[in-house]
Amino acid sequence: MKRYNVINSRRKHRGMILSPKVSIQRSGRFRLNKALLDILEASIGDGVELMCDDAGEWYVSKAKMEGIKLYRSSSKSCEFFSRIAADAIFQEIDADSGTFLVSKIPHVFDGQKCYSILLSSRA
């Protein structure tokens, strides 16, 4: 069992504790905050991937190839669009939008670091 707490699920930034988060809208807009971009080591122009395992757990990772391109959203966040992925996620949780914590501890699949989107953490 992995534990997610203030030590491994949050990141300090300029004296504040920031949690890695992704905001998802039914329209397919995904916004990644600065803390999540930092752990992904991603920035504007990079690609990201979303993955869902057989148990219905969702993950985000920096893509090695064929990723969905990140665009500037604000000075500290980036966004990308995927209506298909948003629809699949919202079928799992029966919602129209939400902001979700993302685990800071990576899972490694096929040599790629993937970070779990904690769908039960909806804000």
N, C-alpha and C positions, 0 to 999 in steps of 0.2 A: 504494500500500500504506500502510495506517495502522499505526503502531506503538503498542503499549500497554505502558507501563512505569510506574515509580514516579512519574514526573512527571504523567502524564495519566490514570492509572488509580487513583490513591489521593487521599484527602482528609485534610488535617490537622485534628484536632479536639482541643483542649486538650492540645497537645503530642504527641499520638499520631497516627500515620498510620493512618487508617481507610479501607478500601476499600469502595466501594459494593457491596453484596451483596444477593442475594435467595435466601431458603431456600424450597424447594418440597417439599411432601409429597404422596404419592400420593392422600391424602384430598382434595386440592384447596386446601390451606392454603398461601398465599404470605406470607412474612414479609419486609418491606423494612426494612433497617437504617437508622439515622439518616443515614449518609453518602449513601445512595441517596435518601432522602426530601429531603435538602438539594438534590441536583442536580435532582430532579424539581420542586422547590419545592412539595411536597405535604405535607399533614398530615391528621389525623383528619377524616373527613367528606368529603374530596376524593375524586374518582374517578380511577381509573387504567385504562389499556387495555394489553392485550398484543397484539402483532402478529407475524405470521410472513410473511416474504417468499417469493418463488418459489424461492430458493436454500436455504430451510430455516433461515434466521437468525431468531432471536427478539428482539423489542424490547419495552421497557416505556416508557410515557409517561404524563404527566398528561393525563387526558381533558378535552376541551373540553365534550363532552356525552355522556350515556349511559355514563359510566364505572362500573367496579366500585368500590363504596364502600370506603374504608379505615377500619378499626377500630383502636382502641388494642390493642397487643399487650404492650408493656412501656413503661417510661418513655421509651425512646428509639427504639422501633420501632413499625411499624404492620403490619397484616395484612389480607388479603382472601381470599375463597374462590372458586375456580372449578375444579371437578372436570374439566370438559371441557377447559380449557386445560392443566391438569396432565397429563391423559392424553395429550394431543397432544405435549407436550414430552417426556414420558418414552418415548413411542414413538420419538422421534428418537434418544434416547441409551441406551435399554434399561436403565433404572434405576428404582428405587422412590422415591427421595428424593435430595436434594442441596442444597448451598449453592453458589451460582455468583457469580463476580465480574460486575460490570456496568461497561461502559465509561463513562468520564466524558465522552467526546467525543460530542456528539449527532449523529445523522443526522437530516436534515429530510425528512419525507414529508408532502406536502400542507400545508406550512406548520407542521407540528407537530414539536417536538423529540422524538426517540425515542432511547433508549439501548439498545445491544446487550447482551443477556444472553449472556455468554461460556460456553456450555454445556460447552466442553472444559475449563473451569477447575474442574470439580466437586471439592469438598473432602470 
